[in-house]
Structures are given as structure tokens and as C-alpha cells.
Amino acid sequence: MSDDTPDTPPMHAMGPAAAAGPVQPPLPRWATLTSVGAVWAVSLLLGILIGTVARPAEYASWLSLALGVSVLLGFVAQLATQQKDGFIDRLAVTFVGSFIILGLFGGILALVSAAAG
């Protein structure tokens, strides 16, 4: 009687997840703050730039574009950390912060344009 079962590799002692490789160390706090804060700083800079350069009739269009740029930069900044643990949390904090910053600028610019017009 022959054994027709294929040879299967032995299971890793710690399971399949451990066989994937070593565990990455957590992202340092300064790296998290830098990756999130850089996008917030760009959002702040874009808001100031829009307020000083754009015409009041174009504020909404430019703020929408600035938010799109902030979202793309958020993805780039968080992917640049090369850390999958906490990616969604860092990305959410980045997006929410940018949204709040540009939303405040939108409110302020709406009040300024209403007072001027």
C-alpha cells in the first residue's frame, strides 16, 4: 500500500502569522506627529494662501481643491512611514485635522466675503 498524500511543509511553531516574518517595531511618536503634522501644516498654509490670493467668489473652489491636496498628501505621508499598524488611525487623524483646518478657513472666509459684499 503506497502513501499518496503529498508532502506538506511542517507548520511553523508559532502559527502562520509568525511565519510571515519578524514583527515590525511600533512607529515612534515623533514619526507619527511628523507625518500627521506635516499635512496639517500644508492645510494651514493652503488656507492662508487661499485667503490672501483668491477672490471671494472662488474661495469654495479653492478650498475644495486644497482639501483634495490634503487627502492625497495624507495618503503619501502615511504610506511613507511604511508601517501598517495604526495606518487607519493615523490617516483618519490626518484627514479630520485637515478637514477642520480648512473648514475653519471656509467659515472665516465666508464671513469676510459676506461683510465685504
ChimeraX attribute file (.defattr): number of C-alpha atoms within 10 A of each C-alpha:
attribute: neighborCount
match mode: 1-to-1
recipient: residues
	/A:1	3
	/A:2	4
	/A:3	5
	/A:4	6
	/A:5	6
	/A:6	6
	/A:7	6
	/A:8	6
	/A:9	6
	/A:10	6
	/A:11	9
	/A:12	11
	/A:13	8
	/A:14	8
	/A:15	9
	/A:16	10
	/A:17	10
	/A:18	11
	/A:19	11
	/A:20	9
	/A:21	8
	/A:22	8
	/A:23	8
	/A:24	10
	/A:25	8
	/A:26	10
	/A:27	14
	/A:28	8
	/A:29	9
	/A:30	9
	/A:31	12
	/A:32	17
	/A:33	12
	/A:34	12
	/A:35	23
	/A:36	23
	/A:37	18
	/A:38	17
	/A:39	25
	/A:40	25
	/A:41	15
	/A:42	16
	/A:43	26
	/A:44	19
	/A:45	14
	/A:46	22
	/A:47	23
	/A:48	13
	/A:49	12
	/A:50	22
	/A:51	19
	/A:52	10
	/A:53	9
	/A:54	13
	/A:55	11
	/A:56	17
	/A:57	10
	/A:58	10
	/A:59	20
	/A:60	15
	/A:61	11
	/A:62	19
	/A:63	21
	/A:64	14
	/A:65	13
	/A:66	22
	/A:67	20
	/A:68	14
	/A:69	16
	/A:70	26
	/A:71	20
	/A:72	13
	/A:73	21
	/A:74	25
	/A:75	17
	/A:76	14
	/A:77	21
	/A:78	22
	/A:79	14
	/A:80	10
	/A:81	13
	/A:82	11
	/A:83	13
	/A:84	12
	/A:85	12
	/A:86	13
	/A:87	15
	/A:88	11
	/A:89	10
	/A:90	19
	/A:91	20
	/A:92	14
	/A:93	15
	/A:94	25
	/A:95	22
	/A:96	14
	/A:97	19
	/A:98	27
	/A:99	20
	/A:100	13
	/A:101	18
	/A:102	24
	/A:103	16
	/A:104	14
	/A:105	21
	/A:106	20
	/A:107	11
	/A:108	13
	/A:109	18
	/A:110	16
	/A:111	12
	/A:112	13
	/A:113	14
	/A:114	10
	/A:115	8
	/A:116	8
	/A:117	7
